[in-house]
Amino acid sequence: MLTLEEVCAELRINRSTFNGWRAKKCAPPCLKLPNGKLRFRRSELDRWLRSCAEVTA
């Protein structure tokens, strides 16, 4: 599982950009832990990235 910081670093975005995407419901899928932190499955992030590439291609 990836942290929000790891995902933002990989996507080269800051946290506020991610939060904007999440508010617009266009961020990669994530799990919210009981402590409020977000975690991302590598497979879901990769799938989301592929779907973004298909839209722009």
N, C-alpha and C positions, 0 to 999 in steps of 0.2 A: 504494500500500500504506500502511496506517495502522499506527502504532506502538501499543503497549499503552497508553501514556500518553494518546494521542489518543482511543482507544476508551473508556478509563475516564472521560475528561473528557466525552465525548459522552453516555455513559450515566449520568453523574453518580454514579459509584461509585468506591471506592478500590481499590487494587491487591489488598488482602486479600480483598475481596468477589469480585473477578474470580477470584482463585486458588481460593476456595471453590467457585465455580461450575464452574471447570475440574475440580476434584477430583471433583465430582458429575456431571461430563460434561454439564453444561447451559450451558456458555459458548458464545459464538459461535465458529465454526470459525476456526482460525488455522494459520499455517505457522511452524515453528520453524526458524530459520536456523542455519547451522553454528556461529555464535558464541553460540547459546543464546537469542537475542532472538526475540520473537514478532512476527509481522506479520499484518495482517488485510486481506483484499480488501474493498473498499467494497461490492461486489455481495453477497458472502457475509454481511457484517454487516447490510445492508439486508434480505436474505432472512430472517436470524435474527430481526431485529426484527419483521418482518411475522408470522412464525410465533408469536412471543410475543403479539402483539396478537390473533391469531386464537384463542388458547387462552383469553384473558381475556374475549373478546367474547361 
